[in-house]
């Protein structure tokens, strides 16, 4: 059995899809982290194709699988975020949202009720996660800038 590492060049894995998180630029640092965490959990829970294989270290200790591709994080004004939401809806892209109301709730049931209480056009968005073909996601986040 040959245990020598392969000398064949390994092509990097390229994805024709993109995961993007768009955050409102006026959020506090802790809010940015919290919103990002909540948003990407929504994508991972409903889109099994975005999750890679489990990890294992050299000692055989297993770890949970994570996204199979990078998550691009952007920031934008409230207006750009609202426009991005409209674009994601018009393209029927899988999406997760976080509204300002969710900062004042303390549990999942109240979070869902807070979103349900507001018409789509009146949602006070502070974050949006989108998944889909690269070009479609790029169009959704157009006008946003990479998070510093």
PELIN-V553151 format. One record per run of one state. SS is the DSSP state (~ for helix, > for strand, _ for the rest). FROM is the first residue (numbers start at 0). TO is the last residue. If there is no record, write none. Layout:
ss: (SS/SS)
from: (FROM/FROM)
to: (TO/TO)
This chain:
ss: (_/>/_/~/_/~/>/_/>/_/>/_/>/_/>/_/~/_/>/~/_/~/_/~/_/>/~/_/>/_)
from: (0/16/24/28/46/47/50/51/54/56/61/63/66/67/70/76/77/90/93/99/104/107/116/119/122/124/133/140/144/146)
to: (15/23/27/45/46/49/50/53/55/60/62/65/66/69/75/76/89/92/98/103/106/115/118/121/123/132/139/143/145/147)
